[in-house]
Amino acid sequence: MEEIEKHKPPFTRVSTEQIPGVVEWLNPPAKDRLPNGLMDLGWQYAPPRKQYLANYVNEKQIWWWKQDQGVLIQVEKKDGAETWARIRMLACENKDLVDFLSDTHFLAARMGYAGVTWMAPLIPFIEETMAKAGYKRGWDSSLLIFERSIT
């Protein structure tokens, strides 16, 4: 837990005024950058749009990572008595994914969550990258859902 207290994740909340910049940063989708043109709306996927992002801004669930090197949308997920952070959108260069996921874990810990889950896209390098960042596969079914506990 001491490591969590020392680490200050490089996230700043996205403001309403910054929404057009986020949409511009996400479009057009780049082949070497997640989220490949789609964002998770809760078991539905759609291209990033201002109205979707505005909802996350209003709920204080969207951040810039390292100023403009990535975007994170993180919501709460109740799991029994625990509350976890669920990644709804993680957008960054593929080469930065391990660092981004590690910082996301620290952000969730500082916010008091029990861990982080992500319904990750089925892209060949994702499972290996998740393991490098300390996440493990949470389900044995056909979906790749990853999680990392805080403790």
Sequence and secondary structure as in RCSB ss.txt:
>XXXX:A:sequence
MEEIEKHKPPFTRVSTEQIPGVVEWLNPPAKDRLPNGLMDLGWQYAPPRKQYLANYVNEKQIWWWKQDQGVLIQV
EKKDGAETWARIRMLACENKDLVDFLSDTHFLAARMGYAGVTWMAPLIPFIEETMAKAGYKRGWDSSLLIFERSI
T
>XXXX:A:secstr
 HHHHH    EEE  GGGHHHHHHHH S  TTEETTT EESSS EE   HHHHHHHHHTT EEEETTTTEEEEEE
EEEETTEEEEEEEEEEEEGGGHHHHHHHHHHHHHHTT SEEEEE    HHHHHHHHHTT EE  SSSS EEEEE 
 
